[in-house]
Amino acid sequence: MDEQQNSPPPAPYNAPAGKPTSTMAIVSLVSGILGWTLAPWLGSIIAIITGHMARSEIRRSNGAIEGDGLAITGLVLGWASILITILVVVAMILFFGGLAVLLAAVGLSGNMH
């Protein structure tokens, strides 16, 4: 007959207590990622708003709350997504506008006479 060991269970692991991370900073980062994937404009706008809110919350906490890097990353992702979208729209307008001017100069206005 096997004897069972009657050893006490291992002590639970207690992670060292650290500073809490700003929820707004996490929301900013997640929204910034969503701004590049599933919700381009909405995610980017939310990332920018919550990123600024998180940074001010972190500054007001005097070091009691962490997450400034997450907030900055969310801000960068949000602003970059919006900037690139605006640049693409401007490039398309310039391309098709230039194409229209070129076709007009060549005499291909699209009007059939």
Buried (B, 14 or more C-beta within 10 A) or exposed (E): EEEEEEEEEEEEEEEEEEEEBBBBBBBBBBBBBBBBEEBBEEBBBBBBBBBBBBBEBBEEBEEEBBBBEBBBBBBBBBBBBBEEBEEEEEEEEEEEEEEEEEEEEEEEEEEEE
